[in-house]
């Protein structure tokens, strides 16, 4: 009788232990993998300078500065950041071939397996009065993130500076279409517009922009 009672107690204890493991272990696994990873993609580079202003300011140089500013802030907040490029050089050596450059970027994204890809670019347009920041997405899985970033850019820059809010646009771009996770292109202003150009050359403005992009990314990835 007594031995039977003990077995009962041991059985109950084992069951409770199993239950505790079932609850605690997955929590621990989620905890360990909860550090978000973001790919920050500075557009262009090397022979591909992207668009440029009439003063010769190149998109590839400015987006590299912005990418670093955003990336450093994200890292400071505990996010793992993977950069597609960290210097002025091209991603692929030799003659510039857009397709090879894009494939290399996609390979970096796939290897990193991030929660979000933010590709940073600058715009240019024949109508030099055109200003503002525009977010593009490719497929449905990216629309929510695009709308979130666009909303923040509208609140902090487009509405106060340009006097209008922008809606997200769907773009048929290789990286946006092929990325396994939500991916966005953020056009951070028009190099064809003298005010946008002047702003983008200012350290203060770039830091403000990086701050807004960083906090928008953080709220999307849940850090
Ligand atoms: Zn570009």
Boltz pocket constraint, residues with backbone or C-beta under 6 A from the ligand:
constraints:
  - pocket:
      binder: B
      contacts: [[A, 43], [A, 44], [A, 50], [A, 51], [A, 59], [A, 120], [A, 121], [A, 122]]
      max_distance: 6.0
